[in-house]
């Protein structure tokens, strides 16, 4: 069973709700639009002309919101002057190296003004993420993600009901709220993962966290976002695997090995067709086999990649107004991103910058695991789960590499892991919430609080 523990490495001080509210409002102002709530039957993609206008002129309210985030982060960092962030391991150097490479890309950028604007936004996001990492514990970061994403989910449901667009039984319906359905799917995925961690580690409101997690799964399915659903399930599966006893892991692996060939045999049967329908979340159509138009887009993107393979076009400087219009015209739908985080990253900072980025993610997951092995608290796995869901989702979505709240979450946990020392095992005091739950990675899976051992007479 997953660990349900609280450790001394995550002090149970009062949650900084005021900061949560500010961050929630910042991204509500920067990213959310009622246009998505009012959209019907998949009309969620703006015309190419709208994308061109946004790239050319930007968005004033978004600039104001992200500037406020940068100011908040700067204030939080100033409050931490007596205890500054310190470099702890290779991850910190890779975070610094990636930021340096992004700034250096200005020297070879194709569109310098656009790259400058993108770098300013990156600076604001990094300041905000650094302030969060410096001022919050791992437990408080989990609560921050839970607070923000649950608020956005409730806002989305409320807005759709108010406008009469909440029609889950209608053919073609996708739950969007105030996001694009694919982004709302990622939002629901974060509600699920944060509620799962809080259900395992908090002493109060555990049934409420479980109920909210189940609700998030239901709305995740209603978004019909296959990328978000698959990423959430894969990440939740990894969480279960790393927190379960070895015999449970072996059973799961053997079951998967048996299930795969059976699935292949049944693929063309009626049962297989039903399972395909479920896998595609009811969106099985010819476009599903080209990943909803992504494959032709990627083929065109490769042509641009061949021109500047190693350095790219400057940090997030590839999608100029001219190129948005050109690619959108060729693909016959509005496009302002490659719909793959990795392709967008390569076009942005080249193979070199993308390699630094991938190594940074890998080191982040590895360091999160080291935190967990040392502290025994599932809270320390949350940072790794944020990175993992970004790794999976970035195959088909760009939300984690473009400037969004998910990019902010990723930066916050990476900076936290990079500049926070790993807690010593001697400082971690696992306190199971029930005598039947132990951490399989602490003392061979037999660790229990002395009071529990005394109660059992051991």
One Martini backbone bead per residue (centre of mass of N, CA, C, O) as a GRO file, in nm:
protein
  458
    1UNK     BB    1   0.100   0.033   0.016
    2UNK     BB    2   0.084   0.346   0.040
    3UNK     BB    3   0.214   0.602   0.198
    4UNK     BB    4   0.106   0.739   0.532
    5UNK     BB    5   0.296   1.019   0.590
    6UNK     BB    6   0.484   1.214   0.829
    7UNK     BB    7   0.748   1.448   0.831
    8UNK     BB    8   0.994   1.664   0.950
    9UNK     BB    9   1.053   1.783   0.649
   10UNK     BB   10   0.728   1.878   0.683
   11UNK     BB   11   0.603   2.128   0.813
   12UNK     BB   12   0.288   2.208   0.999
   13UNK     BB   13   0.211   2.479   0.890
   14UNK     BB   14   0.059   2.734   0.782
   15UNK     BB   15  -0.096   2.800   0.506
   16UNK     BB   16  -0.037   3.011   0.213
   17UNK     BB   17  -0.321   3.125   0.096
   18UNK     BB   18  -0.256   3.402  -0.023
   19UNK     BB   19  -0.061   3.295  -0.240
   20UNK     BB   20  -0.259   3.109  -0.380
   21UNK     BB   21  -0.454   3.331  -0.472
   22UNK     BB   22  -0.260   3.493  -0.646
   23UNK     BB   23  -0.179   3.266  -0.843
   24UNK     BB   24  -0.463   3.200  -0.938
   25UNK     BB   25  -0.526   3.488  -1.053
   26UNK     BB   26  -0.299   3.514  -1.253
   27UNK     BB   27  -0.389   3.263  -1.440
   28UNK     BB   28  -0.677   3.349  -1.483
   29UNK     BB   29  -0.596   3.610  -1.640
   30UNK     BB   30  -0.386   3.481  -1.851
   31UNK     BB   31  -0.568   3.199  -1.962
   32UNK     BB   32  -0.868   3.264  -1.928
   33UNK     BB   33  -1.180   3.191  -2.119
   34UNK     BB   34  -1.514   3.213  -2.222
   35UNK     BB   35  -1.486   3.100  -2.511
   36UNK     BB   36  -1.469   2.802  -2.421
   37UNK     BB   37  -1.748   2.785  -2.287
   38UNK     BB   38  -1.904   2.876  -2.565
   39UNK     BB   39  -1.814   2.642  -2.706
   40UNK     BB   40  -1.904   2.418  -2.983
   41UNK     BB   41  -1.830   2.132  -3.125
   42UNK     BB   42  -1.499   2.192  -3.126
   43UNK     BB   43  -1.466   2.525  -3.117
   44UNK     BB   44  -1.135   2.576  -2.995
   45UNK     BB   45  -0.999   2.698  -3.258
   46UNK     BB   46  -0.861   2.951  -3.369
   47UNK     BB   47  -0.784   3.153  -3.597
   48UNK     BB   48  -0.503   3.253  -3.755
   49UNK     BB   49  -0.550   3.560  -3.719
   50UNK     BB   50  -0.557   3.551  -3.407
   51UNK     BB   51  -0.272   3.447  -3.367
   52UNK     BB   52  -0.123   3.672  -3.514
   53UNK     BB   53  -0.217   3.901  -3.332
   54UNK     BB   54  -0.095   3.789  -3.065
   55UNK     BB   55   0.201   3.782  -3.159
   56UNK     BB   56   0.226   4.087  -3.233
   57UNK     BB   57   0.076   4.224  -2.954
   58UNK     BB   58  -0.036   4.056  -2.748
   59UNK     BB   59  -0.127   4.058  -2.385
   60UNK     BB   60  -0.200   4.273  -2.142
   61UNK     BB   61  -0.316   4.094  -1.909
   62UNK     BB   62  -0.083   3.892  -1.917
   63UNK     BB   63   0.145   4.087  -1.851
   64UNK     BB   64   0.038   4.177  -1.579
   65UNK     BB   65   0.020   3.900  -1.441
   66UNK     BB   66   0.325   3.812  -1.479
   67UNK     BB   67   0.440   4.056  -1.332
   68UNK     BB   68   0.310   3.989  -1.060
   69UNK     BB   69   0.459   3.722  -1.027
   70UNK     BB   70   0.745   3.840  -1.022
   71UNK     BB   71   0.703   4.020  -0.774
   72UNK     BB   72   0.628   3.797  -0.578
   73UNK     BB   73   0.894   3.638  -0.604
   74UNK     BB   74   1.082   3.865  -0.512
   75UNK     BB   75   0.962   3.895  -0.228
   76UNK     BB   76   1.011   3.602  -0.137
   77UNK     BB   77   1.321   3.615  -0.172
   78UNK     BB   78   1.373   3.847   0.030
   79UNK     BB   79   1.256   3.687   0.281
   80UNK     BB   80   1.511   3.470   0.223
   81UNK     BB   81   1.796   3.601   0.281
   82UNK     BB   82   1.893   3.425   0.534
   83UNK     BB   83   1.794   3.166   0.325
   84UNK     BB   84   1.933   3.084   0.064
   85UNK     BB   85   1.966   2.944  -0.219
   86UNK     BB   86   2.126   2.627  -0.293
   87UNK     BB   87   2.343   2.430  -0.436
   88UNK     BB   88   2.223   2.076  -0.516
   89UNK     BB   89   2.374   1.953  -0.747
   90UNK     BB   90   2.327   1.893  -1.088
   91UNK     BB   91   2.047   2.018  -1.133
   92UNK     BB   92   2.120   2.315  -1.079
   93UNK     BB   93   2.313   2.343  -1.323
   94UNK     BB   94   2.096   2.277  -1.542
   95UNK     BB   95   1.909   2.508  -1.483
   96UNK     BB   96   2.116   2.730  -1.537
   97UNK     BB   97   2.200   2.639  -1.823
   98UNK     BB   98   1.925   2.674  -1.957
   99UNK     BB   99   1.893   2.977  -1.902
  100UNK     BB  100   2.150   3.061  -2.051
  101UNK     BB  101   2.074   2.942  -2.329
  102UNK     BB  102   1.818   3.108  -2.371
  103UNK     BB  103   1.966   3.383  -2.368
  104UNK     BB  104   2.181   3.316  -2.591
  105UNK     BB  105   1.970   3.284  -2.832
  106UNK     BB  106   1.960   3.588  -2.904
  107UNK     BB  107   2.218   3.584  -3.099
  108UNK     BB  108   2.038   3.373  -3.316
  109UNK     BB  109   1.782   3.503  -3.362
  110UNK     BB  110   1.534   3.570  -3.593
  111UNK     BB  111   1.338   3.720  -3.365
  112UNK     BB  112   1.425   3.935  -3.134
  113UNK     BB  113   1.168   4.066  -3.008
  114UNK     BB  114   1.024   3.798  -2.947
  115UNK     BB  115   1.246   3.672  -2.768
  116UNK     BB  116   1.248   3.891  -2.555
  117UNK     BB  117   0.957   3.851  -2.459
  118UNK     BB  118   0.997   3.552  -2.375
  119UNK     BB  119   1.224   3.606  -2.166
  120UNK     BB  120   1.060   3.781  -1.976
  121UNK     BB  121   0.857   3.562  -1.904
  122UNK     BB  122   1.063   3.362  -1.796
  123UNK     BB  123   1.156   3.547  -1.564
  124UNK     BB  124   0.881   3.562  -1.419
  125UNK     BB  125   0.844   3.260  -1.376
  126UNK     BB  126   1.114   3.214  -1.223
  127UNK     BB  127   1.059   3.403  -0.989
  128UNK     BB  128   0.801   3.269  -0.892
  129UNK     BB  129   0.922   2.983  -0.857
  130UNK     BB  130   1.150   3.067  -0.664
  131UNK     BB  131   0.968   3.178  -0.439
  132UNK     BB  132   0.820   2.916  -0.384
  133UNK     BB  133   1.071   2.733  -0.327
  134UNK     BB  134   1.180   2.920  -0.086
  135UNK     BB  135   0.890   2.939   0.097
  136UNK     BB  136   0.824   2.632   0.053
  137UNK     BB  137   0.716   2.333   0.103
  138UNK     BB  138   0.625   2.041  -0.028
  139UNK     BB  139   0.340   2.046   0.095
  140UNK     BB  140   0.266   2.338  -0.005
  141UNK     BB  141   0.286   2.272  -0.307
  142UNK     BB  142   0.061   2.069  -0.320
  143UNK     BB  143  -0.159   2.267  -0.221
  144UNK     BB  144  -0.128   2.469  -0.448
  145UNK     BB  145  -0.212   2.286  -0.682
  146UNK     BB  146  -0.483   2.206  -0.564
  147UNK     BB  147  -0.607   2.486  -0.541
  148UNK     BB  148  -0.586   2.588  -0.831
  149UNK     BB  149  -0.715   2.343  -0.991
  150UNK     BB  150  -0.984   2.328  -0.836
  151UNK     BB  151  -1.076   2.611  -0.903
  152UNK     BB  152  -1.081   2.573  -1.215
  153UNK     BB  153  -1.285   2.347  -1.216
  154UNK     BB  154  -1.517   2.499  -1.074
  155UNK     BB  155  -1.528   2.732  -1.276
  156UNK     BB  156  -1.594   2.563  -1.526
  157UNK     BB  157  -1.857   2.436  -1.430
  158UNK     BB  158  -2.008   2.697  -1.361
  159UNK     BB  159  -1.994   2.831  -1.644
  160UNK     BB  160  -2.142   2.608  -1.803
  161UNK     BB  161  -2.402   2.612  -1.642
  162UNK     BB  162  -2.470   2.918  -1.675
  163UNK     BB  163  -2.463   2.882  -2.014
  164UNK     BB  164  -2.574   2.585  -2.095
  165UNK     BB  165  -2.298   2.380  -2.169
  166UNK     BB  166  -2.364   2.136  -1.977
  167UNK     BB  167  -2.344   1.834  -2.197
  168UNK     BB  168  -2.243   1.518  -2.142
  169UNK     BB  169  -2.469   1.356  -2.339
  170UNK     BB  170  -2.363   1.494  -2.584
  171UNK     BB  171  -2.262   1.485  -2.888
  172UNK     BB  172  -1.928   1.617  -2.884
  173UNK     BB  173  -1.870   1.663  -2.600
  174UNK     BB  174  -1.645   1.894  -2.414
  175UNK     BB  175  -1.477   1.967  -2.143
  176UNK     BB  176  -1.354   2.311  -2.056
  177UNK     BB  177  -1.453   2.578  -1.958
  178UNK     BB  178  -1.169   2.812  -1.947
  179UNK     BB  179  -1.044   2.603  -2.140
  180UNK     BB  180  -0.897   2.393  -2.312
  181UNK     BB  181  -0.957   2.062  -2.300
  182UNK     BB  182  -0.655   1.977  -2.281
  183UNK     BB  183  -0.595   2.166  -2.035
  184UNK     BB  184  -0.821   2.061  -1.854
  185UNK     BB  185  -0.706   1.779  -1.837
  186UNK     BB  186  -0.446   1.861  -1.688
  187UNK     BB  187  -0.589   1.985  -1.450
  188UNK     BB  188  -0.728   1.721  -1.356
  189UNK     BB  189  -0.463   1.566  -1.317
  190UNK     BB  190  -0.361   1.750  -1.081
  191UNK     BB  191  -0.593   1.696  -0.893
  192UNK     BB  192  -0.548   1.396  -0.869
  193UNK     BB  193  -0.248   1.389  -0.768
  194UNK     BB  194  -0.279   1.579  -0.521
  195UNK     BB  195  -0.510   1.420  -0.380
  196UNK     BB  196  -0.351   1.160  -0.350
  197UNK     BB  197  -0.125   1.267  -0.169
  198UNK     BB  198  -0.313   1.386   0.054
  199UNK     BB  199  -0.454   1.118   0.121
  200UNK     BB  200  -0.178   0.985   0.225
  201UNK     BB  201  -0.061   1.242   0.430
  202UNK     BB  202  -0.309   1.336   0.570
  203UNK     BB  203  -0.516   1.366   0.870
  204UNK     BB  204  -0.720   1.546   0.712
  205UNK     BB  205  -0.970   1.521   0.474
  206UNK     BB  206  -0.941   1.241   0.317
  207UNK     BB  207  -1.225   1.202   0.191
  208UNK     BB  208  -1.224   1.461   0.028
  209UNK     BB  209  -0.980   1.398  -0.150
  210UNK     BB  210  -1.103   1.144  -0.273
  211UNK     BB  211  -1.354   1.277  -0.401
  212UNK     BB  212  -1.198   1.480  -0.579
  213UNK     BB  213  -1.039   1.270  -0.740
  214UNK     BB  214  -1.284   1.130  -0.869
  215UNK     BB  215  -1.398   1.383  -1.002
  216UNK     BB  216  -1.151   1.439  -1.182
  217UNK     BB  217  -1.178   1.185  -1.353
  218UNK     BB  218  -1.454   1.248  -1.475
  219UNK     BB  219  -1.362   1.520  -1.613
  220UNK     BB  220  -1.131   1.403  -1.773
  221UNK     BB  221  -1.315   1.231  -1.954
  222UNK     BB  222  -1.491   1.476  -2.060
  223UNK     BB  223  -1.256   1.610  -2.226
  224UNK     BB  224  -1.120   1.394  -2.423
  225UNK     BB  225  -0.815   1.377  -2.331
  226UNK     BB  226  -0.576   1.153  -2.412
  227UNK     BB  227  -0.315   1.271  -2.305
  228UNK     BB  228  -0.402   1.335  -2.013
  229UNK     BB  229  -0.506   1.056  -1.937
  230UNK     BB  230  -0.248   0.892  -1.992
  231UNK     BB  231  -0.056   1.059  -1.812
  232UNK     BB  232  -0.210   1.019  -1.544
  233UNK     BB  233  -0.210   0.708  -1.536
  234UNK     BB  234   0.096   0.666  -1.558
  235UNK     BB  235   0.174   0.830  -1.304
  236UNK     BB  236  -0.003   0.675  -1.103
  237UNK     BB  237   0.136   0.403  -1.158
  238UNK     BB  238   0.416   0.488  -1.061
  239UNK     BB  239   0.338   0.560  -0.775
  240UNK     BB  240   0.241   0.278  -0.702
  241UNK     BB  241   0.501   0.121  -0.762
  242UNK     BB  242   0.708   0.285  -0.566
  243UNK     BB  243   0.497   0.228  -0.301
  244UNK     BB  244   0.523  -0.076  -0.335
  245UNK     BB  245   0.569  -0.378  -0.297
  246UNK     BB  246   0.743  -0.607  -0.474
  247UNK     BB  247   0.509  -0.815  -0.523
  248UNK     BB  248   0.321  -0.609  -0.660
  249UNK     BB  249   0.503  -0.539  -0.896
  250UNK     BB  250   0.533  -0.819  -1.017
  251UNK     BB  251   0.233  -0.865  -1.068
  252UNK     BB  252   0.195  -0.624  -1.261
  253UNK     BB  253   0.404  -0.707  -1.475
  254UNK     BB  254   0.285  -0.987  -1.543
  255UNK     BB  255   0.004  -0.885  -1.624
  256UNK     BB  256   0.105  -0.715  -1.862
  257UNK     BB  257   0.244  -0.941  -2.024
  258UNK     BB  258  -0.029  -1.098  -2.063
  259UNK     BB  259  -0.219  -0.866  -2.179
  260UNK     BB  260  -0.088  -0.781  -2.448
  261UNK     BB  261  -0.132  -1.035  -2.634
  262UNK     BB  262  -0.437  -1.043  -2.587
  263UNK     BB  263  -0.495  -0.764  -2.712
  264UNK     BB  264  -0.391  -0.832  -2.996
  265UNK     BB  265  -0.593  -1.063  -3.056
  266UNK     BB  266  -0.859  -0.866  -2.984
  267UNK     BB  267  -0.844  -0.612  -3.173
  268UNK     BB  268  -1.060  -0.720  -3.417
  269UNK     BB  269  -1.277  -0.746  -3.230
  270UNK     BB  270  -1.547  -0.637  -3.068
  271UNK     BB  271  -1.392  -0.589  -2.809
  272UNK     BB  272  -1.163  -0.422  -2.939
  273UNK     BB  273  -1.346  -0.193  -3.043
  274UNK     BB  274  -1.443  -0.108  -2.765
  275UNK     BB  275  -1.160  -0.040  -2.652
  276UNK     BB  276  -1.093   0.178  -2.861
  277UNK     BB  277  -1.324   0.365  -2.784
  278UNK     BB  278  -1.222   0.408  -2.496
  279UNK     BB  279  -0.934   0.507  -2.559
  280UNK     BB  280  -1.059   0.756  -2.744
  281UNK     BB  281  -1.300   0.881  -2.587
  282UNK     BB  282  -1.511   0.890  -2.840
  283UNK     BB  283  -1.277   0.994  -3.085
  284UNK     BB  284  -1.325   0.799  -3.328
  285UNK     BB  285  -1.142   0.895  -3.615
  286UNK     BB  286  -0.947   0.965  -3.876
  287UNK     BB  287  -0.775   1.181  -3.705
  288UNK     BB  288  -0.665   0.986  -3.483
  289UNK     BB  289  -0.435   0.855  -3.683
  290UNK     BB  290  -0.296   1.167  -3.688
  291UNK     BB  291  -0.325   1.308  -3.419
  292UNK     BB  292  -0.503   1.549  -3.498
  293UNK     BB  293  -0.284   1.662  -3.726
  294UNK     BB  294   0.019   1.623  -3.628
  295UNK     BB  295   0.185   1.470  -3.839
  296UNK     BB  296   0.188   1.685  -4.067
  297UNK     BB  297   0.313   1.902  -3.885
  298UNK     BB  298   0.579   1.753  -3.820
  299UNK     BB  299   0.678   1.726  -4.110
  300UNK     BB  300   0.707   2.035  -4.146
  301UNK     BB  301   0.894   2.092  -3.901
  302UNK     BB  302   1.142   1.931  -4.002
  303UNK     BB  303   1.221   2.131  -4.225
  304UNK     BB  304   1.304   2.355  -4.023
  305UNK     BB  305   1.507   2.191  -3.856
  306UNK     BB  306   1.722   2.144  -4.089
  307UNK     BB  307   1.826   2.444  -4.084
  308UNK     BB  308   1.832   2.448  -3.732
  309UNK     BB  309   1.937   2.197  -3.535
  310UNK     BB  310   2.130   2.310  -3.287
  311UNK     BB  311   2.001   2.618  -3.212
  312UNK     BB  312   1.773   2.735  -3.358
  313UNK     BB  313   1.536   3.034  -3.334
  314UNK     BB  314   1.502   3.088  -3.052
  315UNK     BB  315   1.342   3.157  -2.777
  316UNK     BB  316   1.034   3.119  -2.881
  317UNK     BB  317   1.096   3.225  -3.212
  318UNK     BB  318   0.946   3.059  -3.439
  319UNK     BB  319   0.646   3.188  -3.395
  320UNK     BB  320   0.581   3.386  -3.617
  321UNK     BB  321   0.352   3.551  -3.793
  322UNK     BB  322   0.443   3.430  -4.069
  323UNK     BB  323   0.453   3.128  -3.976
  324UNK     BB  324   0.166   3.097  -3.878
  325UNK     BB  325   0.040   3.156  -4.155
  326UNK     BB  326   0.188   2.942  -4.322
  327UNK     BB  327   0.116   2.682  -4.161
  328UNK     BB  328  -0.192   2.722  -4.147
  329UNK     BB  329  -0.238   2.717  -4.453
  330UNK     BB  330  -0.119   2.433  -4.506
  331UNK     BB  331  -0.302   2.281  -4.269
  332UNK     BB  332  -0.598   2.416  -4.228
  333UNK     BB  333  -0.519   2.543  -3.934
  334UNK     BB  334  -0.473   2.678  -3.636
  335UNK     BB  335  -0.122   2.773  -3.563
  336UNK     BB  336   0.121   2.814  -3.257
  337UNK     BB  337   0.220   2.509  -3.250
  338UNK     BB  338   0.346   2.165  -3.248
  339UNK     BB  339   0.210   1.964  -3.044
  340UNK     BB  340   0.512   1.938  -2.912
  341UNK     BB  341   0.744   1.993  -2.683
  342UNK     BB  342   1.000   1.880  -2.828
  343UNK     BB  343   0.972   2.030  -3.096
  344UNK     BB  344   0.957   2.314  -2.978
  345UNK     BB  345   1.235   2.300  -2.838
  346UNK     BB  346   1.407   2.253  -3.092
  347UNK     BB  347   1.313   2.509  -3.246
  348UNK     BB  348   1.414   2.700  -3.022
  349UNK     BB  349   1.718   2.550  -2.899
  350UNK     BB  350   1.772   2.290  -3.009
  351UNK     BB  351   1.950   2.012  -2.944
  352UNK     BB  352   2.109   2.127  -2.711
  353UNK     BB  353   1.876   2.248  -2.540
  354UNK     BB  354   1.705   1.985  -2.529
  355UNK     BB  355   1.915   1.813  -2.380
  356UNK     BB  356   1.922   1.982  -2.126
  357UNK     BB  357   1.622   1.953  -2.061
  358UNK     BB  358   1.612   1.639  -2.035
  359UNK     BB  359   1.825   1.616  -1.811
  360UNK     BB  360   1.671   1.787  -1.608
  361UNK     BB  361   1.428   1.596  -1.582
  362UNK     BB  362   1.580   1.339  -1.498
  363UNK     BB  363   1.709   1.465  -1.241
  364UNK     BB  364   1.440   1.536  -1.105
  365UNK     BB  365   1.335   1.249  -1.067
  366UNK     BB  366   1.581   1.139  -0.914
  367UNK     BB  367   1.563   1.345  -0.673
  368UNK     BB  368   1.281   1.274  -0.577
  369UNK     BB  369   1.357   0.984  -0.501
  370UNK     BB  370   1.570   1.063  -0.288
  371UNK     BB  371   1.380   1.209  -0.103
  372UNK     BB  372   1.197   0.965  -0.044
  373UNK     BB  373   1.415   0.766   0.065
  374UNK     BB  374   1.483   0.961   0.307
  375UNK     BB  375   1.187   1.049   0.428
  376UNK     BB  376   0.913   0.865   0.355
  377UNK     BB  377   0.746   1.074   0.179
  378UNK     BB  378   0.503   1.128  -0.065
  379UNK     BB  379   0.552   1.429  -0.111
  380UNK     BB  380   0.835   1.379  -0.264
  381UNK     BB  381   0.681   1.261  -0.528
  382UNK     BB  382   0.536   1.503  -0.658
  383UNK     BB  383   0.757   1.636  -0.821
  384UNK     BB  384   0.800   1.387  -1.003
  385UNK     BB  385   0.503   1.379  -1.113
  386UNK     BB  386   0.511   1.649  -1.259
  387UNK     BB  387   0.739   1.569  -1.453
  388UNK     BB  388   0.609   1.313  -1.574
  389UNK     BB  389   0.355   1.440  -1.699
  390UNK     BB  390   0.527   1.620  -1.884
  391UNK     BB  391   0.673   1.399  -2.040
  392UNK     BB  392   0.419   1.265  -2.159
  393UNK     BB  393   0.260   1.518  -2.274
  394UNK     BB  394   0.498   1.628  -2.472
  395UNK     BB  395   0.440   1.447  -2.718
  396UNK     BB  396   0.129   1.611  -2.771
  397UNK     BB  397   0.221   1.867  -2.599
  398UNK     BB  398   0.319   2.229  -2.507
  399UNK     BB  399   0.249   2.331  -2.211
  400UNK     BB  400   0.543   2.270  -2.063
  401UNK     BB  401   0.715   2.482  -2.262
  402UNK     BB  402   0.523   2.683  -2.246
  403UNK     BB  403   0.351   2.957  -2.117
  404UNK     BB  404   0.230   2.821  -1.815
  405UNK     BB  405   0.117   2.669  -1.535
  406UNK     BB  406   0.277   2.407  -1.595
  407UNK     BB  407   0.550   2.544  -1.627
  408UNK     BB  408   0.548   2.659  -1.339
  409UNK     BB  409   0.535   2.395  -1.184
  410UNK     BB  410   0.797   2.278  -1.298
  411UNK     BB  411   0.986   2.502  -1.201
  412UNK     BB  412   0.924   2.481  -0.898
  413UNK     BB  413   1.018   2.181  -0.854
  414UNK     BB  414   1.301   2.207  -0.972
  415UNK     BB  415   1.405   2.427  -0.780
  416UNK     BB  416   1.347   2.278  -0.522
  417UNK     BB  417   1.530   2.030  -0.581
  418UNK     BB  418   1.799   2.190  -0.655
  419UNK     BB  419   1.793   2.400  -0.369
  420UNK     BB  420   1.735   2.147  -0.182
  421UNK     BB  421   1.813   1.958   0.063
  422UNK     BB  422   1.844   1.647   0.153
  423UNK     BB  423   1.707   1.468   0.381
  424UNK     BB  424   1.785   1.315   0.655
  425UNK     BB  425   1.719   1.017   0.794
  426UNK     BB  426   1.743   1.111   1.095
  427UNK     BB  427   1.510   1.344   1.047
  428UNK     BB  428   1.313   1.119   0.973
  429UNK     BB  429   0.969   1.058   1.104
  430UNK     BB  430   0.772   0.814   1.065
  431UNK     BB  431   0.394   0.841   1.059
  432UNK     BB  432   0.164   0.638   1.056
  433UNK     BB  433  -0.193   0.634   1.024
  434UNK     BB  434  -0.156   0.319   1.033
  435UNK     BB  435  -0.044  -0.001   1.125
  436UNK     BB  436  -0.072  -0.112   0.804
  437UNK     BB  437   0.125   0.129   0.717
  438UNK     BB  438   0.415   0.128   0.509
  439UNK     BB  439   0.745   0.176   0.407
  440UNK     BB  440   0.935  -0.007   0.176
  441UNK     BB  441   1.204   0.212   0.209
  442UNK     BB  442   1.189   0.173   0.531
  443UNK     BB  443   1.333  -0.063   0.697
  444UNK     BB  444   1.214  -0.287   0.495
  445UNK     BB  445   0.894  -0.219   0.560
  446UNK     BB  446   0.886  -0.196   0.914
  447UNK     BB  447   0.811   0.082   0.983
  448UNK     BB  448   0.723   0.219   1.310
  449UNK     BB  449   0.582   0.357   1.555
  450UNK     BB  450   0.641   0.313   1.881
  451UNK     BB  451   0.340   0.323   1.971
  452UNK     BB  452   0.253   0.088   1.787
  453UNK     BB  453   0.440  -0.128   1.899
  454UNK     BB  454   0.332  -0.112   2.189
  455UNK     BB  455   0.035  -0.187   2.118
  456UNK     BB  456   0.137  -0.475   1.995
  457UNK     BB  457   0.386  -0.586   2.178
  458UNK     BB  458   0.694  -0.524   2.025
   0.00000   0.00000   0.00000
